Amino acid sequence: MKRLMLLLMCVALLCVGCGGEKQTFVNIATGGTAGTYYPIGGAIADLLNKNGLNAAAQSTGASVANINMLKDKQVELAIVQNDITYYAVNGQEMFEEKVAGLSAIASLYPETCQFVTRQDSGITSIEQLKGKRVAVGAAGSGAEANARQILAAYGLTYDDIDEQFLSFAESAYALKDQTVDAAFVTAGFPTAAVQDVASQNPITLLHIDDAHIATLSAKYPFYNKIIIPANTYAGQAQDVQSVSVMAILVANDKVDAKVGEQITKAIFDNLDKLQAAHAAAKNISKENARKGIDFLKLNDGAANVLK
């Protein structure tokens, strides 16, 4: 009994000796390892760890899953498409009820919608996807919503294609194995899954013309025209026009103003380190930090840094 009491006293003394500021833990939901969220989220976690927080990034099912993890308080931060966040706060599309308590830390970078085929498929346009096997993203994901909306702008529905609900990594394997004819991803470029396919097989990125972009944007104002520059991927000789949404960093109400300010300062005071982690991060800037998030409340601490 005496030994037990002595042990408990030692533990108590250790706890007192470890006093000081309470450690703030920040869990960051990212995406699949073949996408862009995962390396960007890992780099953000590293910056936070070096700037007074205890952070960890985890691979997830990306945007839709990340919103649900924020809602269920499984994570404090998440990288999410701005269109999916809009659906969440308004209870639309894949969200039957409004998700409360979300705030923006910052807008990060454009996420480009990319329809990818192998050159030997002979497919050179989105119209030619009719009757083909198309990987449209994981079921219920942000990418899948984008694929469905872009196809609709071309007058195509899932009744017109053989849709396959696959993750980015699964889509890359399927393209290489020729078990699908085309695959769709929404991610910052260069996207690891597309690089994987292009490194072994000549690829074609399908172009979205101005008329179809206008049709799409009229219904979904989140979409913006973007150019995928030539040589973004191996063998890509020409620029390709497509559309993009924005990747944004979203917090739930577990992140107060003080922590929100710490997070935002850590990111924008160390952009060079973040940009070294992935080419997509080169598009992150303080000037664009409010782009595409006007529908969402800005965390009070983030607002102090971005004013």
N, C-alpha and C positions, 0 to 999 in steps of 0.2 A: 504493500500500500504506500509506504514511504517513497519507494522508487517511482511509483506511478505519479505521486504528487510532485516529486522532483522533476520528472519528465514534463509534466504539464506546466510547471513554472518556467522551465527552460524554453518551451515552445512559446509561452506568453512573452518572455523577454525578447525572443527572436522577433516576434511580431511587432513589439514596440520598437526594436532596433531597425526594423524595415519601414519605419514611419516615413512621413513626407507626403508629397502629393499622391493622390489616388491615381493609379494607372488607368488611362482611358484606352479601352480596346475598341478597335474598328475593324470589323470584318467586311470585306469587299467582294460582292458577287460579280463575276466576270462573264465568261462564256466558255465555249469549247476550246480545246488546245489548238485546233487548226484554224481558229479565227483570229481576230485582232484584239478583242476585249481582254483575252487572257494575258498576253504580254504587256499590254498597257496597264491593266489592273495590277499586275505584279510589280511594275515599275512605280506605280503610285504608292503601293504598300511599302515599297522600299524607301521612298521619299518620306512617308509618314513616320516610319520607324526611326529615321535619322533626324526627325524634327519633333520629338517629344511625345509621340503616340506609339501605341503597340498595335500594329496592323498586320492583317493577313489576307491574302487574296485567294479565292477558291474558284475552281472551274465549275461552271453551271450550264444549264440549258439556255443561257442568254436572256434576252429582254423580258419575255413574258414570265419566265421562271423567276427572274430577278425581282420583278415587281411583286410577285407573290411572296418572295423571301423577305422583302422590305416590309410588306404588310404584316407578315407573321412574326416580325422582329427576329428573324434568323440571322440577318445581317443589318449593318447600319448604313452601308453605302452600296451602290450598284451602278454599273455602266448599263445604260438602257437607250434604245432608239427613242428619239423625241416623239415620233408618231405613236409608238406603243405607250409611252407615258401619257400622251393626250387621251388615248382610249381609256387608260386606267383611271385618270382623274375625272373623266366624264361618263364612265360606265358604258363604254361602247365596244363594238367588235367582240373580242374574246373575254371582255370583263363585263359580267352581268350586273355588277354593282360597282359604284364609285369607290375608289381606293383613297381613303383619307390619310392625312398626315405626311404627305410627300412634299419635299422641297428640292429645289435645284441648287447644286453647288456651282456648276458651270457647264456650259456647252463645250464640248471637246473638239471633235473633228467630223468631217463629212463621212458618212458611210455609203459606199457606192453599191448600187444594185447591179449585179453582174450575172448575165446568162452566159454560160460557158459550154462550148461543145468541142469535141475533137474535130480537127480538120477533115479527117477521113469519114466523118458522118455525112458530109455534104450539106449540112445545115448552115445557112448564111443569114437567116433572118428569123425574127420571132414568129412571123406568120407560118413559117415552115415547121414550127413545133407541133402543129396539128397532127394528131395521130401518133406522136412520138412518146417515148418514155422519158419523163422529165422529173428530176429530183428537185422538189420545190422547197426544201428546208424541213426541219423537224416539225411535227404536227403541233399547231398552235403557236408557233414561234413568230417573232417579228418578221423574219425573212420570208416565212410562208405567206404572211399577210401581204407583204410587198409583191411576191411572185404572183399571187392571185389578182391583185389590183392591176399590175402591169399587163398581165395576160388579158384581163377584162378590157383594158384600153384598146387592145388589138382585136376585141370581139371574141376572145377565147375563154372558155371556162374549163373546169376539170372534166366535164363531159367530153371535151374535145381532145384531151391528152390522157396518157396513162401516168397519173401523178404518183410519185414515190416520195414518201415523207422521210427524208434522210437528213442527218446532221451534215455539217460541212465536211468533216473527215470521211463519213460514210459516202457522201456524194463523190468525193475525190476517188475513193476506191472503186466506186461503181462506174465512173467515167473511164478509169484506167482498164477495168475489166470488161468494159462495153456492155454492162448490164443496164445502163441508162444511156440515152442519146444526148441529153443535155442536163446541166445542173445549174441551180440558182443559188447565189450567196449574196448577202448584204453585209458588207464589212469594209473597213478602211483598206485601201490598196497600198502595196501588194498584199493579197490575202494568202496565208500559208497554204490553204487547201488548193487554191488555183495554181500557186507556184509548184506544188507537188505534182499536179497533172502536167503542167507545161514543161516540167523538167524531163519528162519521159515521153510525152506525146505532143506534137504540134496542136495548138488549140485555136479556136475562133471565139472571140468575144462578140456577142450580138449587139448591134447598134440600135439605139432608140432615137427615131427621128423627131424633128421639132413638132410636127403635127400631133404625134402621139404623146409627146411630153406635155403639150398644151391641153390635150384631153385629160390626161392624168392629173395635172396640176389644178385644173378647174374643179375637180372633185376632191382632190387631196392636196391642200396647199403646202404640205410638208415637203413635197418633192421639188428638188431644184436640179436644173441641168448641170452636168459635170462632164469633164473630159478625162478619160483614162489615157494618159500620155503613151505614145509609142514606146516600146521597150520596157513597159512596166513589168511585163512577163516575157519569158524566153520565147523568141520567135514572133512576138507581136510587133509587126513592122509599122503599123499605122495607129494614129489616135483613134479612140473609139468613144462615141458620145453615149452617155447613159444618164441616169438620174441618181440623186442621193438624198438621204435623210441625215439627221445629225445624231451622233453619239453624244449623250449627255451624262453627267455624273449626278445621281439622284440620292438624296438622303431621306431617312424617315425621321419621325419626331424624337428618336433617341439621340439625335445629333443636335445639341443646343448651339447657340450662337458662338460660344467660346470655342467649341471643338470645330464648328463649321469654319471659323476664321483660321484656326490652325491648319486645317486641311487645305483650304484655298491658298493660304500663304505658302505652304510647303510645295504646292504644285507650281504656282506662278513665279515663285522666287527661284525655282530650280528647273525651269523649262528645258535648259540644255541637257540635263541628265535624263529627263523624261523623253526628249526627242531622240536621244541616243538609243532608246530601247526599241523603237519601231518607227519605220518611215512615216506611218500615218500620224504619229505624234508631232511631226513637223508642221501640221496644220493647226495645232493648238496655240492659241494666242489670247492675251488679255482683251484685245480688241474685239475678238469674236466670241468672248465668253458668255454673252447674253443672247447669241444668235439662236433662234428657233425655240426659245423657252418662255416666250411672253405669256403663255397660258398657265405657267406654273410659278408659284411663289418662290422667290429666291431666299435661301437660308439667310437669316439676319447677319450672321458672321461673314458669310460669303459676300454679301452686299457691301460690307465695310471694306473688303479688299478690292472689290471690282468697281467701286464708285469712281 
